């Protein structure tokens, strides 16, 4: 995994383990389906370059991204966090 962003990889692993926790109540918005989070640390095998091919069946770590403001490292993904 040469060239992998260590922070992004760590957050992707963290998302897997925290995906069963609830989403922050202050999260507003919706997924823009931009695919940016599908490319964090490594390319998701379900992202075909245009979108998620399993979008309606995507796993919890994808469905809940970003679960918290701290977890949000993709700019303009469609979600914002309020108070």
PDB file of N, CA, C and O in Angstrom:
ATOM      1  N   UNK A   1       0.822  -1.197   0.000  1.00  0.00           N
ATOM      2  CA  UNK A   1       0.000   0.000   0.000  1.00  0.00           C
ATOM      3  C   UNK A   1       0.858   1.250   0.000  1.00  0.00           C
ATOM      4  O   UNK A   1       0.609   2.180   0.767  1.00  0.00           O
ATOM      5  N   UNK A   2       1.839   1.274  -0.832  1.00  0.00           N
ATOM      6  CA  UNK A   2       2.702   2.437  -0.939  1.00  0.00           C
ATOM      7  C   UNK A   2       1.881   3.649  -1.360  1.00  0.00           C
ATOM      8  O   UNK A   2       1.025   3.556  -2.240  1.00  0.00           O
ATOM      9  N   UNK A   3       2.145   4.773  -0.732  1.00  0.00           N
ATOM     10  CA  UNK A   3       1.453   5.997  -1.084  1.00  0.00           C
ATOM     11  C   UNK A   3       0.092   6.162  -0.433  1.00  0.00           C
ATOM     12  O   UNK A   3      -0.610   7.132  -0.719  1.00  0.00           O
ATOM     13  N   UNK A   4      -0.293   5.248   0.425  1.00  0.00           N
ATOM     14  CA  UNK A   4      -1.587   5.342   1.102  1.00  0.00           C
ATOM     15  C   UNK A   4      -1.493   6.384   2.210  1.00  0.00           C
ATOM     16  O   UNK A   4      -0.545   6.382   2.995  1.00  0.00           O
ATOM     17  N   UNK A   5      -2.477   7.272   2.268  1.00  0.00           N
ATOM     18  CA  UNK A   5      -2.547   8.284   3.316  1.00  0.00           C
ATOM     19  C   UNK A   5      -2.870   7.582   4.634  1.00  0.00           C
ATOM     20  O   UNK A   5      -3.961   7.036   4.797  1.00  0.00           O
ATOM     21  N   UNK A   6      -1.929   7.596   5.567  1.00  0.00           N
ATOM     22  CA  UNK A   6      -2.081   6.883   6.839  1.00  0.00           C
ATOM     23  C   UNK A   6      -3.297   7.377   7.623  1.00  0.00           C
ATOM     24  O   UNK A   6      -4.002   6.574   8.235  1.00  0.00           O
ATOM     25  N   UNK A   7      -3.547   8.673   7.612  1.00  0.00           N
ATOM     26  CA  UNK A   7      -4.694   9.218   8.353  1.00  0.00           C
ATOM     27  C   UNK A   7      -6.000   8.705   7.752  1.00  0.00           C
ATOM     28  O   UNK A   7      -6.903   8.298   8.483  1.00  0.00           O
ATOM     29  N   UNK A   8      -6.103   8.723   6.427  1.00  0.00           N
ATOM     30  CA  UNK A   8      -7.313   8.247   5.763  1.00  0.00           C
ATOM     31  C   UNK A   8      -7.521   6.756   6.022  1.00  0.00           C
ATOM     32  O   UNK A   8      -8.646   6.315   6.256  1.00  0.00           O
ATOM     33  N   UNK A   9      -6.452   5.992   5.980  1.00  0.00           N
ATOM     34  CA  UNK A   9      -6.547   4.562   6.247  1.00  0.00           C
ATOM     35  C   UNK A   9      -7.018   4.315   7.680  1.00  0.00           C
ATOM     36  O   UNK A   9      -7.879   3.469   7.921  1.00  0.00           O
ATOM     37  N   UNK A  10      -6.445   5.062   8.630  1.00  0.00           N
ATOM     38  CA  UNK A  10      -6.853   4.931  10.030  1.00  0.00           C
ATOM     39  C   UNK A  10      -8.319   5.267  10.227  1.00  0.00           C
ATOM     40  O   UNK A  10      -9.021   4.589  10.977  1.00  0.00           O
ATOM     41  N   UNK A  11      -8.786   6.319   9.552  1.00  0.00           N
ATOM     42  CA  UNK A  11     -10.193   6.696   9.674  1.00  0.00           C
ATOM     43  C   UNK A  11     -11.106   5.676   9.001  1.00  0.00           C
ATOM     44  O   UNK A  11     -12.219   5.436   9.471  1.00  0.00           O
ATOM     45  N   UNK A  12     -10.648   5.077   7.910  1.00  0.00           N
ATOM     46  CA  UNK A  12     -11.456   4.049   7.249  1.00  0.00           C
ATOM     47  C   UNK A  12     -11.602   2.829   8.156  1.00  0.00           C
ATOM     48  O   UNK A  12     -12.678   2.237   8.239  1.00  0.00           O
ATOM     49  N   UNK A  13     -10.530   2.461   8.824  1.00  0.00           N
ATOM     50  CA  UNK A  13     -10.574   1.348   9.782  1.00  0.00           C
ATOM     51  C   UNK A  13     -11.475   1.708  10.958  1.00  0.00           C
ATOM     52  O   UNK A  13     -12.275   0.887  11.406  1.00  0.00           O
ATOM     53  N   UNK A  14     -11.345   2.936  11.459  1.00  0.00           N
ATOM     54  CA  UNK A  14     -12.183   3.399  12.568  1.00  0.00           C
ATOM     55  C   UNK A  14     -13.654   3.358  12.170  1.00  0.00           C
ATOM     56  O   UNK A  14     -14.494   2.942  12.967  1.00  0.00           O
ATOM     57  N   UNK A  15     -13.978   3.782  10.950  1.00  0.00           N
ATOM     58  CA  UNK A  15     -15.367   3.757  10.480  1.00  0.00           C
ATOM     59  C   UNK A  15     -15.936   2.356  10.511  1.00  0.00           C
ATOM     60  O   UNK A  15     -17.111   2.172  10.829  1.00  0.00           O
ATOM     61  N   UNK A  16     -15.129   1.373  10.187  1.00  0.00           N
ATOM     62  CA  UNK A  16     -15.594  -0.014  10.202  1.00  0.00           C
ATOM     63  C   UNK A  16     -16.003  -0.426  11.612  1.00  0.00           C
ATOM     64  O   UNK A  16     -17.040  -1.061  11.808  1.00  0.00           O
ATOM     65  N   UNK A  17     -15.180  -0.059  12.591  1.00  0.00           N
ATOM     66  CA  UNK A  17     -15.457  -0.467  13.970  1.00  0.00           C
ATOM     67  C   UNK A  17     -16.536   0.372  14.648  1.00  0.00           C
ATOM     68  O   UNK A  17     -17.180  -0.105  15.583  1.00  0.00           O
ATOM     69  N   UNK A  18     -16.747   1.606  14.202  1.00  0.00           N
ATOM     70  CA  UNK A  18     -17.742   2.465  14.842  1.00  0.00           C
ATOM     71  C   UNK A  18     -19.057   2.526  14.063  1.00  0.00           C
ATOM     72  O   UNK A  18     -19.969   3.257  14.448  1.00  0.00           O
ATOM     73  N   UNK A  19     -19.161   1.773  12.985  1.00  0.00           N
ATOM     74  CA  UNK A  19     -20.339   1.869  12.126  1.00  0.00           C
ATOM     75  C   UNK A  19     -21.633   1.405  12.797  1.00  0.00           C
ATOM     76  O   UNK A  19     -22.723   1.715  12.315  1.00  0.00           O
ATOM     77  N   UNK A  20     -21.526   0.681  13.882  1.00  0.00           N
ATOM     78  CA  UNK A  20     -22.733   0.254  14.589  1.00  0.00           C
ATOM     79  C   UNK A  20     -23.214   1.289  15.601  1.00  0.00           C
ATOM     80  O   UNK A  20     -24.304   1.156  16.159  1.00  0.00           O
ATOM     81  N   UNK A  21     -22.408   2.316  15.837  1.00  0.00           N
ATOM     82  CA  UNK A  21     -22.799   3.399  16.732  1.00  0.00           C
ATOM     83  C   UNK A  21     -23.744   4.346  16.006  1.00  0.00           C
ATOM     84  O   UNK A  21     -23.738   4.390  14.775  1.00  0.00           O
ATOM     85  N   UNK A  22     -24.557   5.105  16.737  1.00  0.00           N
ATOM     86  CA  UNK A  22     -25.500   6.018  16.076  1.00  0.00           C
ATOM     87  C   UNK A  22     -24.791   7.204  15.419  1.00  0.00           C
ATOM     88  O   UNK A  22     -23.678   7.572  15.795  1.00  0.00           O
ATOM     89  N   UNK A  23     -25.458   7.783  14.441  1.00  0.00           N
ATOM     90  CA  UNK A  23     -24.985   8.982  13.764  1.00  0.00           C
ATOM     91  C   UNK A  23     -25.237  10.170  14.675  1.00  0.00           C
ATOM     92  O   UNK A  23     -26.257  10.222  15.362  1.00  0.00           O
ATOM     93  N   UNK A  24     -24.318  11.123  14.688  1.00  0.00           N
ATOM     94  CA  UNK A  24     -24.453  12.346  15.477  1.00  0.00           C
ATOM     95  C   UNK A  24     -25.804  13.003  15.180  1.00  0.00           C
ATOM     96  O   UNK A  24     -26.178  13.159  14.018  1.00  0.00           O
ATOM     97  N   UNK A  25     -26.527  13.384  16.223  1.00  0.00           N
ATOM     98  CA  UNK A  25     -27.853  13.995  16.069  1.00  0.00           C
ATOM     99  C   UNK A  25     -27.803  15.311  15.310  1.00  0.00           C
ATOM    100  O   UNK A  25     -28.806  15.724  14.726  1.00  0.00           O
ATOM    101  N   UNK A  26     -26.649  15.979  15.307  1.00  0.00           N
ATOM    102  CA  UNK A  26     -26.511  17.265  14.622  1.00  0.00           C
ATOM    103  C   UNK A  26     -26.215  17.146  13.137  1.00  0.00           C
ATOM    104  O   UNK A  26     -26.075  18.163  12.457  1.00  0.00           O
ATOM    105  N   UNK A  27     -26.117  15.925  12.617  1.00  0.00           N
ATOM    106  CA  UNK A  27     -25.806  15.757  11.190  1.00  0.00           C
ATOM    107  C   UNK A  27     -27.021  16.109  10.346  1.00  0.00           C
ATOM    108  O   UNK A  27     -28.125  15.618  10.581  1.00  0.00           O
ATOM    109  N   UNK A  28     -26.798  16.957   9.374  1.00  0.00           N
ATOM    110  CA  UNK A  28     -27.859  17.383   8.450  1.00  0.00           C
ATOM    111  C   UNK A  28     -27.351  17.200   7.028  1.00  0.00           C
ATOM    112  O   UNK A  28     -26.146  17.229   6.778  1.00  0.00           O
ATOM    113  N   UNK A  29     -28.279  17.011   6.103  1.00  0.00           N
ATOM    114  CA  UNK A  29     -27.928  16.906   4.693  1.00  0.00           C
ATOM    115  C   UNK A  29     -28.106  15.497   4.178  1.00  0.00           C
ATOM    116  O   UNK A  29     -28.744  14.659   4.815  1.00  0.00           O
ATOM    117  N   UNK A  30     -27.538  15.249   3.025  1.00  0.00           N
ATOM    118  CA  UNK A  30     -27.623  13.926   2.414  1.00  0.00           C
ATOM    119  C   UNK A  30     -26.416  13.694   1.520  1.00  0.00           C
ATOM    120  O   UNK A  30     -25.733  14.634   1.112  1.00  0.00           O
ATOM    121  N   UNK A  31     -26.173  12.451   1.230  1.00  0.00           N
ATOM    122  CA  UNK A  31     -25.048  12.046   0.396  1.00  0.00           C
ATOM    123  C   UNK A  31     -25.241  12.596  -1.016  1.00  0.00           C
ATOM    124  O   UNK A  31     -26.305  12.440  -1.615  1.00  0.00           O
ATOM    125  N   UNK A  32     -24.188  13.245  -1.541  1.00  0.00           N
ATOM    126  CA  UNK A  32     -24.243  13.764  -2.909  1.00  0.00           C
ATOM    127  C   UNK A  32     -23.818  12.711  -3.929  1.00  0.00           C
ATOM    128  O   UNK A  32     -23.883  12.934  -5.138  1.00  0.00           O
ATOM    129  N   UNK A  33     -23.381  11.556  -3.416  1.00  0.00           N
ATOM    130  CA  UNK A  33     -22.921  10.457  -4.270  1.00  0.00           C
ATOM    131  C   UNK A  33     -21.757  10.884  -5.162  1.00  0.00           C
ATOM    132  O   UNK A  33     -21.669  10.501  -6.328  1.00  0.00           O
ATOM    133  N   UNK A  34     -20.862  11.693  -4.577  1.00  0.00           N
ATOM    134  CA  UNK A  34     -19.718  12.213  -5.330  1.00  0.00           C
ATOM    135  C   UNK A  34     -18.599  11.185  -5.481  1.00  0.00           C
ATOM    136  O   UNK A  34     -17.779  11.297  -6.391  1.00  0.00           O
ATOM    137  N   UNK A  35     -18.556  10.184  -4.599  1.00  0.00           N
ATOM    138  CA  UNK A  35     -17.543   9.142  -4.677  1.00  0.00           C
ATOM    139  C   UNK A  35     -16.235   9.458  -3.979  1.00  0.00           C
ATOM    140  O   UNK A  35     -15.334   8.619  -3.957  1.00  0.00           O
ATOM    141  N   UNK A  36     -16.109  10.654  -3.405  1.00  0.00           N
ATOM    142  CA  UNK A  36     -14.853  11.013  -2.740  1.00  0.00           C
ATOM    143  C   UNK A  36     -14.533  10.091  -1.575  1.00  0.00           C
ATOM    144  O   UNK A  36     -13.381   9.693  -1.400  1.00  0.00           O
ATOM    145  N   UNK A  37     -15.534   9.748  -0.776  1.00  0.00           N
ATOM    146  CA  UNK A  37     -15.279   8.873   0.379  1.00  0.00           C
ATOM    147  C   UNK A  37     -15.003   7.436  -0.066  1.00  0.00           C
ATOM    148  O   UNK A  37     -14.457   6.645   0.703  1.00  0.00           O
ATOM    149  N   UNK A  38     -15.370   7.099  -1.289  1.00  0.00           N
ATOM    150  CA  UNK A  38     -15.105   5.751  -1.829  1.00  0.00           C
ATOM    151  C   UNK A  38     -13.635   5.572  -2.185  1.00  0.00           C
ATOM    152  O   UNK A  38     -13.171   4.456  -2.419  1.00  0.00           O
ATOM    153  N   UNK A  39     -12.909   6.686  -2.222  1.00  0.00           N
ATOM    154  CA  UNK A  39     -11.502   6.645  -2.629  1.00  0.00           C
ATOM    155  C   UNK A  39     -10.551   6.958  -1.476  1.00  0.00           C
ATOM    156  O   UNK A  39      -9.359   7.163  -1.707  1.00  0.00           O
ATOM    157  N   UNK A  40     -11.046   7.001  -0.251  1.00  0.00           N
ATOM    158  CA  UNK A  40     -10.188   7.293   0.899  1.00  0.00           C
ATOM    159  C   UNK A  40      -9.281   6.104   1.181  1.00  0.00           C
ATOM    160  O   UNK A  40      -9.764   4.990   1.386  1.00  0.00           O
ATOM    161  N   UNK A  41      -8.013   6.323   1.195  1.00  0.00           N
ATOM    162  CA  UNK A  41      -6.971   5.330   1.479  1.00  0.00           C
ATOM    163  C   UNK A  41      -6.803   4.321   0.348  1.00  0.00           C
ATOM    164  O   UNK A  41      -5.675   4.036  -0.054  1.00  0.00           O
ATOM    165  N   UNK A  42      -7.886   3.782  -0.169  1.00  0.00           N
ATOM    166  CA  UNK A  42      -7.838   2.872  -1.317  1.00  0.00           C
ATOM    167  C   UNK A  42      -9.200   2.913  -1.998  1.00  0.00           C
ATOM    168  O   UNK A  42     -10.196   3.291  -1.381  1.00  0.00           O
ATOM    169  N   UNK A  43      -9.243   2.530  -3.251  1.00  0.00           N
ATOM    170  CA  UNK A  43     -10.505   2.570  -4.004  1.00  0.00           C
ATOM    171  C   UNK A  43     -11.428   1.448  -3.573  1.00  0.00           C
ATOM    172  O   UNK A  43     -11.016   0.295  -3.452  1.00  0.00           O
ATOM    173  N   UNK A  44     -12.672   1.801  -3.344  1.00  0.00           N
ATOM    174  CA  UNK A  44     -13.694   0.816  -2.993  1.00  0.00           C
ATOM    175  C   UNK A  44     -14.012  -0.028  -4.227  1.00  0.00           C
ATOM    176  O   UNK A  44     -14.163   0.519  -5.320  1.00  0.00           O
ATOM    177  N   UNK A  45     -14.113  -1.330  -4.077  1.00  0.00           N
ATOM    178  CA  UNK A  45     -14.418  -2.182  -5.227  1.00  0.00           C
ATOM    179  C   UNK A  45     -15.834  -1.984  -5.778  1.00  0.00           C
ATOM    180  O   UNK A  45     -16.132  -2.424  -6.889  1.00  0.00           O
ATOM    181  N   UNK A  46     -16.704  -1.327  -5.008  1.00  0.00           N
ATOM    182  CA  UNK A  46     -18.074  -1.093  -5.455  1.00  0.00           C
ATOM    183  C   UNK A  46     -18.262   0.257  -6.135  1.00  0.00           C
ATOM    184  O   UNK A  46     -19.361   0.574  -6.591  1.00  0.00           O
ATOM    185  N   UNK A  47     -17.200   1.052  -6.205  1.00  0.00           N
ATOM    186  CA  UNK A  47     -17.262   2.349  -6.883  1.00  0.00           C
ATOM    187  C   UNK A  47     -16.762   2.159  -8.306  1.00  0.00           C
ATOM    188  O   UNK A  47     -15.619   1.750  -8.512  1.00  0.00           O
ATOM    189  N   UNK A  48     -17.601   2.451  -9.286  1.00  0.00           N
ATOM    190  CA  UNK A  48     -17.239   2.204 -10.684  1.00  0.00           C
ATOM    191  C   UNK A  48     -16.730   3.435 -11.428  1.00  0.00           C
ATOM    192  O   UNK A  48     -16.600   3.413 -12.652  1.00  0.00           O
ATOM    193  N   UNK A  49     -16.442   4.507 -10.693  1.00  0.00           N
ATOM    194  CA  UNK A  49     -15.983   5.738 -11.323  1.00  0.00           C
ATOM    195  C   UNK A  49     -17.111   6.728 -11.559  1.00  0.00           C
ATOM    196  O   UNK A  49     -16.864   7.912 -11.788  1.00  0.00           O
ATOM    197  N   UNK A  50     -18.334   6.255 -11.506  1.00  0.00           N
ATOM    198  CA  UNK A  50     -19.512   7.099 -11.681  1.00  0.00           C
ATOM    199  C   UNK A  50     -20.378   7.117 -10.446  1.00  0.00           C
ATOM    200  O   UNK A  50     -21.133   8.062 -10.221  1.00  0.00           O
ATOM    201  N   UNK A  51     -20.272   6.073  -9.643  1.00  0.00           N
ATOM    202  CA  UNK A  51     -21.086   5.970  -8.441  1.00  0.00           C
ATOM    203  C   UNK A  51     -20.982   4.594  -7.829  1.00  0.00           C
ATOM    204  O   UNK A  51     -20.303   3.711  -8.352  1.00  0.00           O
ATOM    205  N   UNK A  52     -21.658   4.429  -6.727  1.00  0.00           N
ATOM    206  CA  UNK A  52     -21.657   3.159  -6.003  1.00  0.00           C
ATOM    207  C   UNK A  52     -22.633   2.203  -6.684  1.00  0.00           C
ATOM    208  O   UNK A  52     -23.808   2.521  -6.866  1.00  0.00           O
ATOM    209  N   UNK A  53     -22.135   1.043  -7.052  1.00  0.00           N
ATOM    210  CA  UNK A  53     -22.992   0.071  -7.732  1.00  0.00           C
ATOM    211  C   UNK A  53     -23.885  -0.706  -6.768  1.00  0.00           C
ATOM    212  O   UNK A  53     -24.789  -1.422  -7.199  1.00  0.00           O
ATOM    213  N   UNK A  54     -23.634  -0.569  -5.470  1.00  0.00           N
ATOM    214  CA  UNK A  54     -24.471  -1.220  -4.458  1.00  0.00           C
ATOM    215  C   UNK A  54     -25.049  -0.175  -3.493  1.00  0.00           C
ATOM    216  O   UNK A  54     -25.245  -0.457  -2.311  1.00  0.00           O
ATOM    217  N   UNK A  55     -25.320   1.029  -4.006  1.00  0.00           N
ATOM    218  CA  UNK A  55     -25.709   2.155  -3.153  1.00  0.00           C
ATOM    219  C   UNK A  55     -26.852   1.822  -2.198  1.00  0.00           C
ATOM    220  O   UNK A  55     -26.761   2.143  -1.013  1.00  0.00           O
ATOM    221  N   UNK A  56     -27.902   1.201  -2.665  1.00  0.00           N
ATOM    222  CA  UNK A  56     -29.045   0.904  -1.796  1.00  0.00           C
ATOM    223  C   UNK A  56     -28.735  -0.208  -0.794  1.00  0.00           C
ATOM    224  O   UNK A  56     -29.456  -0.371   0.190  1.00  0.00           O
ATOM    225  N   UNK A  57     -27.676  -0.970  -1.036  1.00  0.00           N
ATOM    226  CA  UNK A  57     -27.283  -2.062  -0.135  1.00  0.00           C
ATOM    227  C   UNK A  57     -25.928  -1.826   0.511  1.00  0.00           C
ATOM    228  O   UNK A  57     -25.351  -2.755   1.076  1.00  0.00           O
ATOM    229  N   UNK A  58     -25.407  -0.607   0.441  1.00  0.00           N
ATOM    230  CA  UNK A  58     -24.059  -0.330   0.939  1.00  0.00           C
ATOM    231  C   UNK A  58     -23.945  -0.630   2.433  1.00  0.00           C
ATOM    232  O   UNK A  58     -24.924  -0.516   3.171  1.00  0.00           O
ATOM    233  N   UNK A  59     -22.749  -1.013   2.873  1.00  0.00           N
ATOM    234  CA  UNK A  59     -22.557  -1.375   4.277  1.00  0.00           C
ATOM    235  C   UNK A  59     -22.695  -0.168   5.211  1.00  0.00           C
ATOM    236  O   UNK A  59     -22.626   0.976   4.761  1.00  0.00           O
ATOM    237  N   UNK A  60     -22.892  -0.423   6.520  1.00  0.00           N
ATOM    238  CA  UNK A  60     -23.093   0.663   7.487  1.00  0.00           C
ATOM    239  C   UNK A  60     -21.977   1.705   7.494  1.00  0.00           C
ATOM    240  O   UNK A  60     -22.265   2.890   7.661  1.00  0.00           O
ATOM    241  N   UNK A  61     -20.714   1.310   7.320  1.00  0.00           N
ATOM    242  CA  UNK A  61     -19.637   2.295   7.372  1.00  0.00           C
ATOM    243  C   UNK A  61     -19.743   3.290   6.211  1.00  0.00           C
ATOM    244  O   UNK A  61     -19.253   4.414   6.323  1.00  0.00           O
ATOM    245  N   UNK A  62     -20.360   2.905   5.127  1.00  0.00           N
ATOM    246  CA  UNK A  62     -20.591   3.820   4.010  1.00  0.00           C
ATOM    247  C   UNK A  62     -21.881   4.606   4.226  1.00  0.00           C
ATOM    248  O   UNK A  62     -21.920   5.820   4.031  1.00  0.00           O
ATOM    249  N   UNK A  63     -22.914   3.913   4.622  1.00  0.00           N
ATOM    250  CA  UNK A  63     -24.230   4.533   4.829  1.00  0.00           C
ATOM    251  C   UNK A  63     -24.170   5.640   5.883  1.00  0.00           C
ATOM    252  O   UNK A  63     -24.860   6.653   5.765  1.00  0.00           O
ATOM    253  N   UNK A  64     -23.350   5.446   6.904  1.00  0.00           N
ATOM    254  CA  UNK A  64     -23.287   6.400   8.007  1.00  0.00           C
ATOM    255  C   UNK A  64     -22.145   7.411   7.877  1.00  0.00           C
ATOM    256  O   UNK A  64     -21.950   8.222   8.782  1.00  0.00           O
ATOM    257  N   UNK A  65     -21.389   7.386   6.780  1.00  0.00           N
ATOM    258  CA  UNK A  65     -20.279   8.337   6.631  1.00  0.00           C
ATOM    259  C   UNK A  65     -20.805   9.705   6.253  1.00  0.00           C
ATOM    260  O   UNK A  65     -21.649   9.790   5.361  1.00  0.00           O
ATOM    261  N   UNK A  66     -20.365  10.762   6.870  1.00  0.00           N
ATOM    262  CA  UNK A  66     -19.619  10.814   8.116  1.00  0.00           C
ATOM    263  C   UNK A  66     -20.552  10.694   9.297  1.00  0.00           C
ATOM    264  O   UNK A  66     -21.585  11.362   9.346  1.00  0.00           O
ATOM    265  N   UNK A  67     -20.203   9.856  10.244  1.00  0.00           N
ATOM    266  CA  UNK A  67     -21.028   9.627  11.421  1.00  0.00           C
ATOM    267  C   UNK A  67     -20.909  10.775  12.408  1.00  0.00           C
ATOM    268  O   UNK A  67     -21.873  11.105  13.099  1.00  0.00           O
ATOM    269  N   UNK A  68     -19.720  11.392  12.481  1.00  0.00           N
ATOM    270  CA  UNK A  68     -19.460  12.534  13.360  1.00  0.00           C
ATOM    271  C   UNK A  68     -18.686  13.597  12.589  1.00  0.00           C
ATOM    272  O   UNK A  68     -18.130  13.322  11.525  1.00  0.00           O
ATOM    273  N   UNK A  69     -18.654  14.798  13.125  1.00  0.00           N
ATOM    274  CA  UNK A  69     -17.908  15.894  12.484  1.00  0.00           C
ATOM    275  C   UNK A  69     -16.422  15.546  12.383  1.00  0.00           C
ATOM    276  O   UNK A  69     -15.777  15.859  11.382  1.00  0.00           O
ATOM    277  N   UNK A  70     -15.882  14.905  13.409  1.00  0.00           N
ATOM    278  CA  UNK A  70     -14.468  14.538  13.430  1.00  0.00           C
ATOM    279  C   UNK A  70     -14.136  13.510  12.343  1.00  0.00           C
ATOM    280  O   UNK A  70     -13.011  13.469  11.846  1.00  0.00           O
ATOM    281  N   UNK A  71     -15.095  12.704  11.987  1.00  0.00           N
ATOM    282  CA  UNK A  71     -14.904  11.664  10.982  1.00  0.00           C
ATOM    283  C   UNK A  71     -14.970  12.219   9.560  1.00  0.00           C
ATOM    284  O   UNK A  71     -14.520  11.567   8.618  1.00  0.00           O
ATOM    285  N   UNK A  72     -15.517  13.397   9.406  1.00  0.00           N
ATOM    286  CA  UNK A  72     -15.726  13.987   8.085  1.00  0.00           C
ATOM    287  C   UNK A  72     -14.436  14.597   7.550  1.00  0.00           C
ATOM    288  O   UNK A  72     -14.021  15.666   7.997  1.00  0.00           O
ATOM    289  N   UNK A  73     -13.802  13.920   6.594  1.00  0.00           N
ATOM    290  CA  UNK A  73     -12.585  14.472   5.993  1.00  0.00           C
ATOM    291  C   UNK A  73     -12.781  14.751   4.506  1.00  0.00           C
ATOM    292  O   UNK A  73     -11.859  15.233   3.848  1.00  0.00           O
ATOM    293  N   UNK A  74     -13.950  14.463   3.972  1.00  0.00           N
ATOM    294  CA  UNK A  74     -14.269  14.758   2.582  1.00  0.00           C
ATOM    295  C   UNK A  74     -14.990  16.095   2.541  1.00  0.00           C
ATOM    296  O   UNK A  74     -15.999  16.281   3.221  1.00  0.00           O
ATOM    297  N   UNK A  75     -14.479  17.021   1.751  1.00  0.00           N
ATOM    298  CA  UNK A  75     -15.096  18.333   1.634  1.00  0.00           C
ATOM    299  C   UNK A  75     -16.345  18.268   0.761  1.00  0.00           C
ATOM    300  O   UNK A  75     -16.367  17.564  -0.248  1.00  0.00           O
ATOM    301  N   UNK A  76     -17.380  18.999   1.150  1.00  0.00           N
ATOM    302  CA  UNK A  76     -18.604  19.126   0.362  1.00  0.00           C
ATOM    303  C   UNK A  76     -19.278  17.809   0.019  1.00  0.00           C
ATOM    304  O   UNK A  76     -19.768  17.632  -1.096  1.00  0.00           O
ATOM    305  N   UNK A  77     -19.306  16.887   0.967  1.00  0.00           N
ATOM    306  CA  UNK A  77     -19.933  15.594   0.702  1.00  0.00           C
ATOM    307  C   UNK A  77     -21.454  15.664   0.775  1.00  0.00           C
ATOM    308  O   UNK A  77     -22.141  14.725   0.373  1.00  0.00           O
ATOM    309  N   UNK A  78     -21.976  16.765   1.283  1.00  0.00           N
ATOM    310  CA  UNK A  78     -23.426  16.902   1.401  1.00  0.00           C
ATOM    311  C   UNK A  78     -23.921  16.923   2.831  1.00  0.00           C
ATOM    312  O   UNK A  78     -25.081  17.245   3.086  1.00  0.00           O
ATOM    313  N   UNK A  79     -23.045  16.579   3.769  1.00  0.00           N
ATOM    314  CA  UNK A  79     -23.429  16.582   5.179  1.00  0.00           C
ATOM    315  C   UNK A  79     -22.746  17.715   5.916  1.00  0.00           C
ATOM    316  O   UNK A  79     -21.589  18.042   5.651  1.00  0.00           O
ATOM    317  N   UNK A  80     -23.478  18.310   6.846  1.00  0.00           N
ATOM    318  CA  UNK A  80     -22.917  19.310   7.752  1.00  0.00           C
ATOM    319  C   UNK A  80     -23.327  18.938   9.166  1.00  0.00           C
ATOM    320  O   UNK A  80     -24.276  18.182   9.375  1.00  0.00           O
ATOM    321  N   UNK A  81     -22.604  19.474  10.121  1.00  0.00           N
ATOM    322  CA  UNK A  81     -22.893  19.187  11.530  1.00  0.00           C
ATOM    323  C   UNK A  81     -23.182  20.488  12.258  1.00  0.00           C
ATOM    324  O   UNK A  81     -22.413  21.447  12.189  1.00  0.00           O
ATOM    325  N   UNK A  82     -24.309  20.498  12.956  1.00  0.00           N
ATOM    326  CA  UNK A  82     -24.705  21.675  13.736  1.00  0.00           C
ATOM    327  C   UNK A  82     -24.470  21.413  15.204  1.00  0.00           C
ATOM    328  O   UNK A  82     -23.768  20.478  15.589  1.00  0.00           O
ATOM    329  N   UNK A  83     -25.077  22.266  16.019  1.00  0.00           N
ATOM    330  CA  UNK A  83     -24.906  22.152  17.475  1.00  0.00           C
ATOM    331  C   UNK A  83     -25.674  21.016  18.035  1.00  0.00           C
ATOM    332  O   UNK A  83     -25.639  20.783  19.243  1.00  0.00           O
TER     333      UNK A  83
END
